Amino acid sequence: MKIVRTVDEMKRTVAVYRDQKKQIGFVPTMGFLHEGHLSLMKEANKENDIVAASIFINPLQFGPNEDYERYPRDETADARAAENAGVDVLFIPDPTEIYPAPMQIQLGIKGRADVLCGRSRPGHFEGVLTVLTKLFHITSPDKVYFGLKDAQQVAVVDALINDLNFPIELVGLPTVRESDGLAKSSRNVNLSEHERHEAIWLYKGLAFGQKLIHDGEQTPNEIVQNVTELLNQNLSAGKIDYIELLSYPSLEPVSSVNQRVILAGAVYFAKARLIDNLIFDQDGEVINRVN
Amino acid sequence: MKIVRTVDEMKRTVAVYRDQKKQIGFVPTMGFLHEGHLSLMKEANKENDIVAASIFINPLQFGPNEDYERYPRDETADARAAENAGVDVLFIPDPTEIYPAPMQIQLGIKGRADVLCGRSRPGHFEGVLTVLTKLFHITSPDKVYFGLKDAQQVAVVDALINDLNFPIELVGLPTVRESDGLAKSSRNVNLSEHERHEAIWLYKGLAFGQKLIHDGEQTPNEIVQNVTELLNQNLSAGKIDYIELLSYPSLEPVSSVNQRVILAGAVYFAKARLIDNLIFDQDGEVINRVN
């Protein structure tokens, strides 16, 4: 596996693959790789000739009081894991490579970003849009892979690719979970032991919502209230940021769950804010792959 | 020459060129082609294997009281002229092809857009950034060609390409002029006979500014005032929108002309707003090509 640290070298590397008519799958990450990331890389490896991945903790998508500084980092372990997962070229740029000067061009999005995580993270998705546009131009992929744990990010990238006609296919892959159901996340290392036990209630709440939908509950408010109550009964260290049920990927309010919807939640702990979600088709079945 | 009207067909057409390892030069236009556009196509033809051009009057870059409806159109003559200038594929999409739904993704720019034409055309450059990003993704060019008559547009595209790491080289080519100096423009057909005579004073004013710089005048305000006075003495139907002298391409105020600067002006006539400019290097020599 090749490790590349500059934009110029990454562009040259990709140009060679292009010349060889290799199909490129790209997995952008912020590093501290877990099985969720590795499942994306393995799937990209199955579906493409070349897997490019990036590790870049994008300062532009963190708010001033968020966890940019304490976001976990382990480049050595990441490089080993990425190589084992089939990555051919790993792009690890310094922030000054990606942002050599203050950005003049601004990217924003109407809708999709002002609900769920967007509400408590103003500017977050603008930062995501900016870095992904840059990374897409630098790595020139045929397909990009994201985990559905960040389902709102997948919805925002879906708008980015469609609205701006990027010649790229978006693939959203299932959330990978611990044995007790907790969604794998780089931020889980910032949970105390007690918080780690509590954290499973986010998934248990969503699974309860799934049961309600399977049992025939159609009213979003009913589902959200029941999930919220279950979480409130079981959280003490954690505090709900939101539980929402919206259309997917348009992320608009719905009056009934008889369409593709997402049930999503976020919970604050002392040093980590965890998110999770389930996406349902119009028959209430859980959807695991989006593309 | 192939004429393509849909995004899908354009993407497929370009994919074939890419597969053949052809270098693609792209000339985006709003049609009603004149020698200025044709000079871009001819130069693109010299420097690339394939010349792609587009004719698209972009509704997003026109304000509500601007001339979108009366912008001149002549597709038959344009197709003939483009073919003669060496264009291989001409993309003429309907607005519904480019904007099938309201845009969710928004592009903006800090700086470069709030001076010169940007001041009297709010939203104009946001529309330009959006359509060019889309067209760049659809046509996947190696080089893009713009006329320096729209020097602010070239500066904005320069920021777009650099900030977002587009794998594209920007080429700005000299303004083509009528024999009396008037810059060629699709909008010149909207001038009355009297206005057409007056219109040459925009160029004469800029040329007077050039003479002042050659004669050693270094102070931007002096140059702008002298040019403004000359225009005001000679315009009756026309009305100055702006005469400005700024750094180029950053378009910031300067205290002296001892660097790359642009002297630019815009004049309103009844049914046309004309623009023109000269770009000078640090020695006061006119620059005709930017890349």
Interface residues (C-beta under 8 A of the other chain):
Chain A: V7 K11 R18 D19 K21 M103 Q104 I105 Q106 L107 G108 I109 K110 G111 R112 L129 T130 T133 K134 H137 I138 S140 A159 L160 D163 L164 N165 F166 P167
Chain B: V7 K11 R18 D19 K21 M103 Q104 I105 Q106 L107 G108 I109 K110 G111 R112 L129 T130 T133 K134 H137 I138 S140 A159 L160 D163 L164 N165 F166 P167
